[in-house]
Amino acid sequence: MAGASAGFFLAGSGRVRLLEMEPAPGYHSTGRSAALFSEYYGGRVVRALTVASRPFLAAPPPGFATPLLHPRWVLALCPVGCERLFEAVLAEGLTAPVPVREIAPDEVRQRCPVVRPDWCSRAMVKPAVMDIDVDALHQGFLRGIRDAGGQVVTSARVRALAREGGLWHAVTDVGEFSAPVVVNAAGAWADELAGLAGAKRLGLTPRRRTAFLVDPPGGVRVAQWPMVTDVTETFYFKPESGRLLISPADATPVPPGDVRPTDLDIAVAVARVEASTTLAIRQVRHAWAGLRSSVADDVPVIGEATDAPGFFWLAALGGYGIQAAPAAGRLAAALATGAGTAAGAGLDEHLLALGITAAELAPGRRQVAGSSAA
């Protein structure tokens, strides 16, 4: 999604080639996303990027299937004993464009009747959360690249990358390509690509996130249920294609690769959901895992490398890459074409209005671990 969004916004300024290492785009993180848009999720910078992405997602330009957003809501539960954390999450959520709202136990059961009333002491709803049609968004970006005369080249893993004569030269599995500017949108492989270019690595950490589908209770229609999670972020479940998608909200550091779910992570998620609800999970219909890659401060990295002219980062998007794709891609394109500066001149008005500067996202910034936690 990162590369597709950057390519879409770059396509109006020059010739774009998107190099995809897999036979089809979106094989890894994009194709395995929980597909949620939430302006309550992430730290200040991430939330600002998400807010700035809403206008595009709510009213995409011609060439995108619509609608891209569908109402979902989130019901966030407070496990007994976690009231202090609940207060912090509630206070943060009250600053969102559509504030969160604490609800009474009766409303919890109305919204999701399987929640055990004795498991949680308090609850809130996040009313502006939406489901995203990830495939429609991704394909719209790719179609925009092609319609503007660009290319999407698959099975093109980069094996060597060097700058000579003012151009970057990429050697791939399907040939060689040259360009004055490279946007590093390689996800979990972004540090690997930087190493090929001779640029300083970011210390990017890929993390595995597990999800699986189960059948809902017999005779129960779950399509209108909210996504249900807890404020300690140890599980979530949400309706998905007539079933329930469940995750233990894991974030296990792993090397970049084609990750697979583990039986332990699935069992942990089942235990957590059964403890907090009356659901009895007997069979897992389908399970998968994806990668979410981040740096120490959990803020995306967007901007030109300090030690590699013409090499721009669009990486470390964590679990926010889908919902923030329009703003992140537009920002990367503005910086790569010189339409934006470190001071923020020329950047998208939504970002400036929300107080985001290129310096906060730049690869050379000083990172403080955990500084962006919501």
SVG drawing of the C-alpha trace seen along z (x, -y; Angstrom):
<svg xmlns="http://www.w3.org/2000/svg" viewBox="-31 -27 59 54">
<polyline fill="none" stroke="black" stroke-width="0.4" points="0.0,0.0 2.8,-2.4 4.5,-2.0 1.2,-2.2 0.1,-5.4 3.4,-7.1 3.4,-6.0 -0.2,-7.3 0.7,-10.8 4.1,-10.9 2.5,-9.9 1.4,-13.4 4.9,-14.7 6.9,-12.3 7.4,-8.7 6.8,-6.1 7.9,-2.5 6.8,-0.5 9.0,2.5 7.2,5.3 9.2,8.3 6.3,10.7 4.3,12.0 1.3,9.8 1.2,6.6 -0.1,6.6 1.0,10.2 2.3,9.4 1.0,6.7 -1.5,5.1 -3.3,8.3 -3.4,9.4 -4.7,6.2 -7.5,6.0 -8.8,3.2 -9.7,0.6 -9.8,-3.2 -9.4,-4.7 -8.5,-8.3 -8.2,-7.1 -5.3,-4.7 -1.6,-5.5 0.3,-8.5 -0.2,-12.2 1.6,-12.1 -0.1,-8.9 -3.5,-10.2 -2.9,-13.4 -1.9,-11.5 -5.0,-9.4 -7.3,-12.4 -5.6,-14.0 -6.4,-10.8 -10.1,-10.8 -11.2,-13.2 -9.5,-11.1 -11.0,-7.9 -14.4,-9.4 -14.5,-10.9 -11.8,-9.2 -11.1,-10.6 -12.4,-9.0 -10.9,-5.5 -11.5,-4.2 -14.4,-1.8 -16.7,-3.5 -17.4,-3.6 -14.0,-2.8 -15.3,-3.3 -18.1,-1.5 -19.3,-2.2 -18.0,0.2 -17.5,-1.4 -15.2,0.0 -16.3,1.1 -13.3,0.8 -13.6,2.7 -11.9,2.1 -10.8,5.4 -11.4,5.2 -8.3,3.6 -7.3,1.6 -9.3,-1.6 -6.3,-3.9 -5.4,-2.9 -9.0,-3.2 -9.1,-6.8 -5.9,-7.6 -7.4,-6.1 -10.7,-7.9 -9.0,-11.2 -7.0,-10.7 -10.1,-9.7 -11.9,-12.8 -9.5,-14.8 -10.4,-13.0 -12.5,-14.7 -15.4,-12.6 -14.8,-12.0 -15.1,-8.7 -18.1,-8.1 -18.2,-6.1 -21.3,-3.8 -23.3,-2.0 -23.3,1.8 -26.7,2.1 -25.5,0.5 -22.5,2.8 -24.8,5.8 -27.0,4.1 -24.0,3.5 -22.4,6.9 -24.6,9.3 -21.8,11.9 -19.6,9.7 -19.5,11.0 -20.7,8.2 -18.5,9.3 -15.3,9.3 -15.2,5.5 -15.8,2.6 -16.2,-0.1 -16.5,-0.5 -16.4,-3.2 -17.4,-3.4 -15.3,-4.9 -18.0,-6.0 -16.0,-7.2 -14.1,-4.0 -14.7,-2.6 -13.9,0.6 -11.7,-0.1 -12.1,1.7 -8.4,2.4 -8.4,4.1 -10.4,1.3 -8.0,-1.3 -4.9,0.6 -6.2,1.3 -7.3,-2.3 -3.7,-3.5 -2.2,-0.9 -4.7,-1.8 -3.9,-5.5 -0.2,-4.7 -0.9,-2.8 -3.4,-5.3 -0.8,-8.1 1.6,-6.0 3.5,-4.4 4.4,-0.8 3.8,1.8 6.6,4.4 6.1,7.6 8.6,10.4 11.2,7.6 13.1,8.1 15.9,5.6 19.3,7.3 21.6,4.3 21.1,0.6 23.7,-2.1 23.9,-5.8 26.0,-6.8 25.8,-9.8 22.9,-11.4 20.8,-8.2 19.9,-5.3 20.4,-2.0 18.4,1.0 19.3,4.5 16.2,6.8 15.2,10.3 13.5,9.1 16.0,6.5 17.7,3.2 15.9,-0.1 17.2,-3.6 15.8,-6.8 16.9,-10.0 14.8,-9.3 14.0,-6.1 11.2,-5.8 12.0,-3.0 8.5,-1.6 9.7,1.9 7.9,2.5 9.6,5.1 12.5,5.1 13.1,1.4 16.3,1.6 17.5,4.3 16.9,2.1 18.7,-0.8 21.7,1.4 21.9,2.1 21.8,-1.6 24.5,-2.3 22.1,-4.3 22.0,-4.1 19.5,-1.6 16.8,-2.7 16.7,0.2 13.4,1.3 11.6,4.1 9.1,6.3 6.5,7.7 4.1,10.6 0.3,10.0 -2.0,13.1 -5.6,13.3 -8.1,16.0 -11.8,16.6 -14.3,18.5 -18.0,19.1 -20.4,17.0 -22.9,18.6 -25.6,20.6 -28.4,18.4 -26.7,15.2 -26.1,12.5 -23.0,10.6 -22.7,8.2 -23.8,5.2 -21.6,5.9 -18.8,3.4 -15.2,4.4 -14.6,5.4 -11.2,4.9 -9.8,4.2 -7.9,1.1 -4.8,3.2 -4.8,4.3 -4.6,8.1 -7.2,9.1 -9.8,7.9 -12.6,9.4 -14.8,8.0 -17.3,9.2 -15.8,10.3 -17.7,11.8 -20.3,13.4 -17.8,14.8 -15.7,13.3 -12.1,12.2 -10.1,12.7 -6.6,11.6 -4.5,11.8 -3.1,8.3 0.4,9.9 3.4,8.0 6.2,10.5 9.6,9.4 10.5,11.6 12.8,11.4 11.2,10.1 9.5,13.0 6.4,14.8 5.1,15.2 2.7,17.8 0.5,18.0 1.5,20.2 -0.8,22.6 0.2,20.8 -0.9,17.4 -4.2,18.8 -4.8,20.6 -4.0,17.4 -6.5,15.4 -9.2,18.1 -8.6,18.1 -8.8,14.3 -12.0,14.1 -13.7,16.9 -12.7,15.4 -14.3,12.0 -17.3,13.3 -19.7,16.2 -18.4,17.3 -17.4,21.0 -14.8,21.4 -14.6,24.9 -13.0,24.5 -10.8,22.1 -11.8,21.8 -8.8,19.9 -5.7,18.4 -3.0,16.1 -0.3,13.7 1.0,10.4 3.9,8.0 3.8,4.6 7.2,2.8 8.1,-0.1 11.1,-2.0 11.7,-2.8 9.3,-5.8 6.5,-4.1 6.3,-7.1 6.5,-6.5 9.6,-7.5 9.0,-9.7 11.7,-11.8 15.1,-11.9 18.0,-9.9 20.7,-12.2 23.5,-10.1 22.0,-9.1 20.8,-11.9 17.6,-11.0 16.8,-8.1 13.5,-8.7 12.0,-6.7 8.3,-5.7 8.6,-3.1 8.0,-2.1 4.2,-2.5 3.5,0.0 -0.1,1.0 -1.2,-2.4 -0.1,-2.0 -3.5,-1.4 -5.5,-4.0 -2.8,-6.7 -1.9,-5.8 -3.4,-8.8 -1.6,-11.4 1.6,-9.4 1.8,-8.8 1.0,-12.4 3.7,-13.6 6.3,-11.3 5.5,-12.5 5.7,-16.1 9.1,-15.6 10.5,-13.5 9.5,-16.1 10.7,-19.1 7.2,-20.3 7.8,-20.2 10.7,-21.2 11.9,-20.3 10.0,-23.4 6.8,-22.1 6.4,-24.5 4.1,-23.2 3.0,-20.2 -0.7,-19.1 -2.8,-21.6 -4.4,-19.0 -1.0,-18.0 0.0,-21.6 -3.4,-22.4 -2.8,-19.4 0.7,-20.6 2.7,-17.9 6.1,-18.9 8.5,-16.9 11.1,-17.1 9.0,-14.9 8.9,-12.1 12.4,-12.5 14.8,-9.6 17.5,-11.6 15.2,-12.6 16.1,-11.6 13.9,-8.7 12.7,-8.0 11.4,-4.6 7.7,-4.5 7.3,-8.3 4.2,-8.0 2.1,-5.5 -1.5,-6.5"/>
</svg>
